[in-house]
Amino acid sequence: MTTEQGWTREKEHGSPRLVRLIIWLTLRLGWPVGQALLVPITAYFFVTLSHARTWSRHYLGRVLGRRPTVGDVWRHFFTFACVTLDRICFLANRTERFCIAVHGLHSLEAALAPGRGCILLGSHLGSFEVLRAFGRRSPVPVRPLMYRGTTAALSTFMEALDPAIRQDVIEIGTPITMLRVRESLARGEIVGILADRAPPGAQRFASAEFLGLPARFPTGPLALAAALQVPVVLFFGLRRGPRDYQVIIEPFADRIVPDPGPRMAALRRWTERYAARLAEHCRKYPYNWFNFYDFWEQQRDVAATTDPADAFFIGERPSRRPVAATPTD
């Protein structure tokens, strides 16, 4: 089983009616009611998703530097549930009682200063959806680049909260994905992408040390930046507590220019830099990382036979396997 199969092969968990009910109660009765509902919901998934518990323990053992307790694993699950609840509020623009502290905004402003767009490189650490709340105040549009196959039902309900999602999101795996990315960047917009998980069908990875062990990261996001020659900025939306987020923006590269030599070797060096920054923030906020699968599963790097940037977005159709939505996205 490949790493990407590990998070795409299972059925979506959770009843669509339950999801609709939670959204309705949260928006009608308020965030505290939704927060209270998270305890039984988390308990259900904590008991039923044994594989997620296994990989939570594996990750927590590496990031905490000790044997994780049952309480650690529960906190990991519950943090994911809290971030998902907050996502509802971000999409519905119910953020008046949220504290969102932004650090490093000057790095983003510098990348956009020449009038060109940039790539905002994120991860499954914390909430990438807080970018939407931040994006409402952004001087230029923010276009998330997403694969939504693993959360089809959830995405449908979330889109109902903010219909603009359909226009803002650039979906991975369509024939016009690359064209939309190029057009957005040419207009000076921000394209956001998560770089610590590959969409189904991707075959190009680079190995980099992550929390003390080699792990496989997709090279597509960095190859895209190299192909388009636009600035790359790192983004971390970290949950510090109830309705409390810290957004950290860091400069990464004015341009990714591959060094002389094999292209994959150059992309591996950039991947190692990304993995090092991700690991640093994971250590500071260990319960915020939500890749509940065998992230460290080892396979040989696959050499690219076509341009990695184009191959990442075009011609690699999503897997037809049943997929899982909780707790992986």
PyMOL commands that set and color helices and strands:
alter all, ss='L'
color gray80, all
select helices_A, chain A and resi 3-8+16-29+31-48+50-64+70-91+105-112+130-135+149-161+165-168+177-186+220-228+263-284+286-288+308-313
alter helices_A, ss='H'
color red, helices_A
select strands_A, chain A and resi 99-103+118-122+142-146+170-171+190-194+205-210+213-218+232-241+244-253
alter strands_A, ss='S'
color yellow, strands_A
deselect
rebuild
show_as cartoon
